[in-house]
Amino acid sequence: MTMYLNLAWRNIWRNKRRTLITISSIFFAVLLAIFMRSMQLGSYNHMIKNVVTLNTGYAQIHAAGYWNDQTLENTFEADSTMIRTISQIEHVTQVIPRLESFALAATEELTKGVIVIGVDPEKEDQLTGLKDRRIKGDYLQANDNGVLVVSGLAEYLQVSVGDTLVLIGQGYHAMSAAGKYPIRGIIEFPTPELNRQLVYLTLSEAQWFYSAPNRLTSLALNITDQKYLSEVMHTLRATLDTATYEIMDWSELMPEIVQSIQLDNAGGLIMLWLLYLIIGFGIFNTLVMMIAERMREFGVLVAVGMRQKQLVGVILIESIFLAWIGVTAGMITGIPMLIYMHYHPIHLTGEAAEAVASYGMEPVLPFSVEPGIFFAQAGAVLLLAGLAAIYPVVRLLRLRAVDAMRY
C-alpha cells in the first residue's frame, strides 16, 4: 500500500503547474462554500433569535384552542406549581407570563385600536430586553399603574411621557374594561408593525383592567439554545395535559419565518451545488489530462505484468490526494477566519442597515461555526473526487496494452 501511495504522490507532482491550479481551484471553492454556508446558516440563527427575543419566545403555552380563537374566554388560570415545574425543565431559562387582548386607546381627539400586553416587567425584560428599547421616560415597576407606549402609536396619538392614555375594551366574561393610565415611557421596536400598536401594562394591572384576576393568555419560554428546542418540547408535552393546554414552538407561532428560511435555503443549496459542479469538473479535467499524457506509460506497465486494478487504485489515490490537499488548505484558512467573524460579525450601515432593521432584525451579517458546515464541505468535495475518477477508471479497465503503447 505504501508503494501505491508514494507512486500516486509522485505522479500528481509530475506536472506541478496543473496540480497547483487544480488544488487552488478546490481551495478557493471550499473557502467560498464554507463562507457562503456559514453566513447563510448564521443569518437563519440570527433571524430566529430576533424573532424569539422580540416577542414570542422559543415556545408558548396557551389554553387549548386559544391560538385559533384569541379571546379572553380562552385564558387559563395561573398555576404557580405548573410554572415552577416548567421552570425546572432542563434548558428552560425563563418562563414569562402574559395577558394579551385588544382595546381602544384614546386621547382627547384621537383613537386607535391597540394590543394591550400585561407583563411581569422584570421577567419580560429578560426575554425581550424591553427596558433597553426605551427612548423616553422610565420602565415599568412592579405593581405600576402606568403604561409603556410604542413610539409609532405615541406619535399617532400625539402623546408623550406624563400624558394620560384612556383604554376602553371588553374584559373577561364580557365585563366592561375602561381605565386612565399615565404614560411612563415610550419604547421603540425595529418592526414597523409592532411599533404602531402595542401598549404594555404590568400583569396585575392588566388582570384588573380586564376583570381577569390570576388569568393568563400565555406562558412564553426562553431556553439556552435553539438546538435543545425539540427536547424541551417533548418534555413539555409529556409533563402537561395536552387536552388542557396547547404547546407551540416558535416555528408554529411564526410559520412565515420558517417558509422564508426554507425558500432562502433552497436558493443557497442550488448555488452551493453549482460551486461543487465547478470543483468536480476541475478534478475531472485534471484526471483526464493525466490519463491521456500517461497512456503509453500505462500500456508498458500492463505489458510487463502490472494489473489494471492496481493502476485504477493509483488513479483513485491521486484523485483523493488532489481533493484532500485542496480541502485541507481551505479548512485551515477558513476555520480561523470564520471563528473571528462569528465573534466579530459585519455591521451593516446606510440603506442596507435600514432595510434589515425594517424587518425587525439587528443590521449585522452573522456567521455560524457549527461543525457540520465544515464536515459537509469536506465530504462533498471528496465525494466529487471519487465521482470524477469514474471515467478514468473505466478507461483503464478497458485498456489494451498494445493499443496504449501506440500513443
Sequence and secondary structure as in RCSB ss.txt:
>XXXX:A:sequence
MTMYLNLAWRNIWRNKRRTLITISSIFFAVLLAIFMRSMQLGSYNHMIKNVVTLNTGYAQIHAAGYWNDQTLENT
FEADSTMIRTISQIEHVTQVIPRLESFALAATEELTKGVIVIGVDPEKEDQLTGLKDRRIKGDYLQANDNGVLVV
SGLAEYLQVSVGDTLVLIGQGYHAMSAAGKYPIRGIIEFPTPELNRQLVYLTLSEAQWFYSAPNRLTSLALNITD
QKYLSEVMHTLRATLDTATYEIMDWSELMPEIVQSIQLDNAGGLIMLWLLYLIIGFGIFNTLVMMIAERMREFGV
LVAVGMRQKQLVGVILIESIFLAWIGVTAGMITGIPMLIYMHYHPIHLTGEAAEAVASYGMEPVLPFSVEPGIFF
AQAGAVLLLAGLAAIYPVVRLLRLRAVDAMRY
>XXXX:A:secstr
 HHHHHHHHHHHTSSHHHHHHHHHHHHHHHHHHHHHHHHHHHHHHHHHHHHIIIII SEEEEETTTTTS SGGG 
EE  HHHHHHHHTSTTEEEEEEEEEEEEEEE SS EEEEEEEEE HHHHHHHH GGGGEEEE    TT   EEEE
HHHHHHHT  TT EEEEEEE GGG EEEEEEEEEEEE  SSTTGGGTEEEEEHHHHHHHTT TTEESEEEEEES 
GGGHHHHHHHHHHHS TTTEEEEEHHHH HHHHHHHHHHHHHHHHHHHHHHHHHHHHHHHHHHHHHHHTHHHHHH
HHHTT  HHHHHHHHHHHHHHHHHHHHHHHHHHHHHHHHHHHHS EE  HHHHHHHHTTTS SEE     HHHHH
HHHHHHHHHHHHHTHHHHHHHHT  HHHHTT 
